[in-house]
């Protein structure tokens, strides 16, 4: 009788261990698939072009997302850059903040603060009398 009772306890314990192990493995794979989807679309660098309208010179800049970049009187910061999720019409999207450092007024902090689109820069245009900025890619 002791052998049967001990055997039943081991079966119950084995079922509980199996269920806990299964749930841990299941949640591990779910969390990895979600995080890998996010990692594929969001990139670390943002590539932009800056045009000086007065001198007609333009430069290509590779910004590190989250860090400030100073160009002449502009301070540019790319927060996020990603490729769109749609495969049939690829789009590059970046959230960019631009400050004009020559403007000493504190009422207007950003000259531009919003999303830029590589295929349609006129959707949310960067409006500055001296400089023009447009998105060229994400890396």
Secondary structure, DSSP 8 states (H G I E B T S, - for coil): -HHHHHHHHHHHHHHHHHHHHHHHHHHHHHHHHHHHHHHHHEESEEEEEEEETTTTEEEEEEEETTSEEEETTEEEEEEEEEE-S-SSS--EEEEEEEEETT---SS---SEEEEEESS-TTTT----SSEEEEEEEE-
